[in-house]
Amino acid sequence: MAVRLGFIGVGGIASRHLQAAKARDDVQIIGHADVDPARARAAAESYGGTAYATASELYEEAQPDAVVICTPPYAHGDIETEACERGIHFFVEKPVAVNLDTAAAVLSAVQASGVFTQVGYMYRLSPPLQRVRELLAGRAVAMVQAHYYMPGLPEPVWWPKMALGGGQLVEQATHMLDLGRFLAGHVETVVGRTARVRDWTPPPGHTPEPGLLRYAQGFEIPDTTALILSYESGALGTLSCSLVPQAAWDVGFKVVADGLLVTIDGPNARWAGDVQGEATADERWVHAVLDEFLDAVQGTGECTVPYVEGVRSLAVSIAGYTSVERGGVPVALAELLPAGL
Ligand SMILES: NC(=O)c1ccc[n+]([C@@H]2O[C@H](COP(=O)([O-])OP(=O)(O)OC[C@H]3O[C@@H](n4cnc5c(N)ncnc54)[C@H](O)[C@@H]3O)[C@@H](O)[C@H]2O)c1
């Protein structure tokens, strides 16, 4: 039986998942909900299914088995909770929310319902990075040094608004914070500093260029951030991120472990020490996280990035900004996370 799949929030990233779902012959795309009716209609015309104005209408009228939720960071909570109440499995893009109260409420609903969930932390499913995790197992990890440098501001209008996008740590560098947890385990404390190093106000007569933006009205978020992380294992970590315009994307890691130095560049990795090698991901790596979810819904696999992982990774970002608010003191994850996490 084909999985009856709906989409909620069909803006930028949804097209990646729509194309991947369309390519599977065990999936039937049955509907698209977006508060922007033109987007819902365009998705329905391109991928099949019916356009809806709200997730509730999609749930009620199309009766999906599962949904892919690609709404902006601020638009989470009720969509997921209602899916749980109706027994609908969901894949949700990172970050799972902009605050931990919302994420904790959804987690309770997930746990009460037993639906399958998966969060779009696609780096975890890259075969080279899975190989790195195997190589690190059983070794003492000393340092997890991550960076996320993006040469400008993404176009969605919510991105430079702290209350809507959550800031670069929550919205985007979360990929690297999640990968740090995947490779080195739970984080205990976070120390953070942020800066705004350039003037983002558009100069008179400025016309936005296509792609990443150099200027935005009402830019509210830090453009440069540094964190120091202490892992429960005893490892230390750092994260540097910036969206100050420059030449190139640069996303990756160094991991120093007993007998091994690992360099991660996006989904690819190389390692040297008592074992030596390198691995490059093929172009399908980015789809593995959704494929795993759809396989689980089909009953032929399991979700390895369930909702609770999204809550834990969100907490690392929130701890970073909380530390900044408190003047740079360490913030313990145990203070922020729901009991038992
Ligand atoms: N994993 C990745 O590599 C990756 C890449 C890009 C974006 N993302 C994540 O995907 C999410 C969406 O990003 P985007 O760039 O596609 O944003 P976007 O603004 O382009 O698209 C979001 C869509 O959701 C719709 N929407 C807003 N509120 C809604 C609601 N309540 N119900 C239904 N639809 C609603 C908007 O109208 C819009 O069409 C973000 O959390 C972002 O971090 C992940």
The ligand as a MOL file (V3000), in Angstrom:
LIG
                    3D

  0  0  0     0  0            999 V3000
M  V30 BEGIN CTAB
M  V30 COUNTS 44 48 0 0 0
M  V30 BEGIN ATOM
M  V30 1 N 17.5610 20.6670 6.3930 0
M  V30 2 C 17.9050 21.6570 5.5890 0
M  V30 3 O 18.9270 21.6020 4.9180 0
M  V30 4 C 17.0250 22.8630 5.4930 0
M  V30 5 C 17.2590 23.7880 4.4690 0
M  V30 6 C 16.4170 24.8970 4.3820 0
M  V30 7 C 15.4150 25.0860 5.3160 0
M  V30 8 N 15.2470 24.1820 6.3160 0 CHG=1
M  V30 9 C 14.2270 24.4060 7.3510 0
M  V30 10 O 12.9320 24.2660 6.7950 0
M  V30 11 C 12.0270 25.1860 7.4170 0
M  V30 12 C 11.3690 26.0090 6.3390 0
M  V30 13 O 12.3490 26.7510 5.6530 0
M  V30 14 P 12.0590 27.3620 4.1810 0
M  V30 15 O 13.3290 27.9710 3.7460 0
M  V30 16 O 11.4040 26.3750 3.3450 0 CHG=-1
M  V30 17 O 11.0110 28.5230 4.5790 0
M  V30 18 P 9.9760 29.2630 3.6220 0
M  V30 19 O 9.6000 30.5120 4.3220 0
M  V30 20 O 10.5430 29.3310 2.2360 0
M  V30 21 O 8.7340 28.2520 3.5700 0
M  V30 22 C 7.8930 28.0470 4.6770 0
M  V30 23 C 6.4650 27.8900 4.1660 0
M  V30 24 O 5.6070 27.6180 5.2810 0
M  V30 25 C 4.4080 28.3670 5.0960 0
M  V30 26 N 3.7450 28.5220 6.4040 0
M  V30 27 C 4.0080 29.4200 7.4080 0
M  V30 28 N 3.2010 29.1940 8.4690 0
M  V30 29 C 2.4140 28.1400 8.1400 0
M  V30 30 C 1.3880 27.4480 8.8190 0
M  V30 31 N 1.0290 27.7830 10.0730 0
M  V30 32 N 0.7690 26.4380 8.1730 0
M  V30 33 C 1.1130 26.0830 6.9030 0
M  V30 34 N 2.0980 26.7250 6.2140 0
M  V30 35 C 2.7320 27.7250 6.8190 0
M  V30 36 C 4.8450 29.6580 4.4470 0
M  V30 37 O 3.7910 30.3190 3.7950 0
M  V30 38 C 5.9170 29.1470 3.4780 0
M  V30 39 O 5.3720 28.7960 2.2240 0
M  V30 40 C 12.8690 26.0090 8.3930 0
M  V30 41 O 12.7450 25.5070 9.6940 0
M  V30 42 C 14.2860 25.8110 7.9020 0
M  V30 43 O 15.2620 25.8390 8.9510 0
M  V30 44 C 16.0190 23.0830 6.4050 0
M  V30 END ATOM
M  V30 BEGIN BOND
M  V30 1 1 1 2
M  V30 2 2 2 3
M  V30 3 1 2 4
M  V30 4 1 4 5
M  V30 5 2 4 44
M  V30 6 2 5 6
M  V30 7 1 6 7
M  V30 8 2 7 8
M  V30 9 1 8 9
M  V30 10 1 8 44
M  V30 11 1 9 10
M  V30 12 1 9 42
M  V30 13 1 10 11
M  V30 14 1 11 12
M  V30 15 1 11 40
M  V30 16 1 12 13
M  V30 17 1 13 14
M  V30 18 2 14 15
M  V30 19 1 14 16
M  V30 20 1 14 17
M  V30 21 1 17 18
M  V30 22 2 18 19
M  V30 23 1 18 20
M  V30 24 1 18 21
M  V30 25 1 21 22
M  V30 26 1 22 23
M  V30 27 1 23 24
M  V30 28 1 23 38
M  V30 29 1 24 25
M  V30 30 1 25 26
M  V30 31 1 25 36
M  V30 32 1 26 27
M  V30 33 1 26 35
M  V30 34 2 27 28
M  V30 35 1 28 29
M  V30 36 1 29 30
M  V30 37 2 29 35
M  V30 38 1 30 31
M  V30 39 2 30 32
M  V30 40 1 32 33
M  V30 41 2 33 34
M  V30 42 1 34 35
M  V30 43 1 36 37
M  V30 44 1 36 38
M  V30 45 1 38 39
M  V30 46 1 40 41
M  V30 47 1 40 42
M  V30 48 1 42 43
M  V30 END BOND
M  V30 END CTAB
M  END
